[in-house]
């Protein structure tokens, strides 16, 4: 049976609060988690495209490093 919590909400809130030093809304941790998941999905998709173009059969760490900066720029607020 799968665990009921996908990620530790309290830990994520504590880390976010320590880094921002600002008040947080009730569900800010959910939004942070969803944004992180969208970023990871985009990163894997772009890395797969890059690895296919360079002739690799699988996604490698090298292809992830190549597209990392471009994906980070897309998600910068």
C-alpha positions as CSV (number, residue, x, y, z in Angstrom):
1,X,0.0,0.0,0.0
2,X,1.3,3.5,-0.9
3,X,2.1,6.0,1.8
4,X,-0.5,8.7,2.4
5,X,2.0,11.5,2.2
6,X,4.0,12.0,-1.0
7,X,6.4,14.4,0.6
8,X,7.0,15.7,4.1
9,X,4.9,18.9,4.3
10,X,6.3,20.1,7.7
11,X,9.9,19.7,6.6
12,X,9.3,21.6,3.3
13,X,7.5,24.4,5.2
14,X,10.3,24.6,7.7
15,X,13.0,24.8,5.1
16,X,11.1,27.4,3.0
17,X,10.4,29.5,6.1
18,X,14.0,29.5,7.1
19,X,15.2,30.6,3.7
20,X,12.6,33.2,2.9
21,X,12.1,34.8,6.4
22,X,8.6,35.8,5.3
23,X,5.2,34.6,6.3
24,X,3.9,31.7,4.3
25,X,0.4,30.9,3.2
26,X,-1.3,27.7,4.3
27,X,-0.7,25.7,1.1
28,X,2.5,27.2,-0.1
29,X,4.3,23.8,0.3
30,X,1.9,22.2,-2.2
31,X,2.6,24.9,-4.8
32,X,6.4,24.5,-4.3
33,X,6.1,20.7,-4.7
34,X,4.0,21.1,-7.9
35,X,6.4,23.6,-9.4
36,X,9.3,21.3,-8.6
37,X,7.6,18.4,-10.3
38,X,6.9,20.5,-13.4
39,X,10.5,21.5,-13.5
40,X,11.7,17.9,-13.2
41,X,9.3,16.8,-15.9
42,X,10.5,19.5,-18.3
43,X,14.2,18.7,-17.5
44,X,13.7,15.0,-18.3
45,X,11.8,15.8,-21.5
46,X,14.5,18.2,-22.7
47,X,17.3,15.8,-21.7
48,X,15.6,13.0,-23.6
49,X,15.4,15.2,-26.7
50,X,19.0,16.2,-26.4
51,X,20.2,12.6,-25.9
52,X,18.3,11.4,-29.0
53,X,19.7,14.2,-31.1
54,X,23.3,13.3,-30.0
55,X,22.7,9.7,-30.9
56,X,22.5,8.2,-27.4
57,X,19.9,5.5,-26.6
58,X,19.3,6.5,-23.0
59,X,19.2,9.7,-21.0
60,X,22.6,10.3,-19.5
61,X,23.9,12.7,-16.9
62,X,25.7,14.5,-19.6
63,X,22.5,15.3,-21.5
64,X,20.8,16.5,-18.2
65,X,23.8,18.8,-17.6
66,X,23.6,20.2,-21.1
67,X,19.9,21.2,-20.8
68,X,19.9,22.1,-17.1
69,X,20.6,25.8,-17.6
70,X,18.0,26.3,-20.2
71,X,15.3,24.6,-18.1
72,X,16.3,26.7,-15.0
73,X,15.9,29.9,-17.1
74,X,12.3,28.8,-18.1
75,X,11.3,28.4,-14.4
76,X,13.0,31.5,-13.1
77,X,10.4,33.8,-11.6
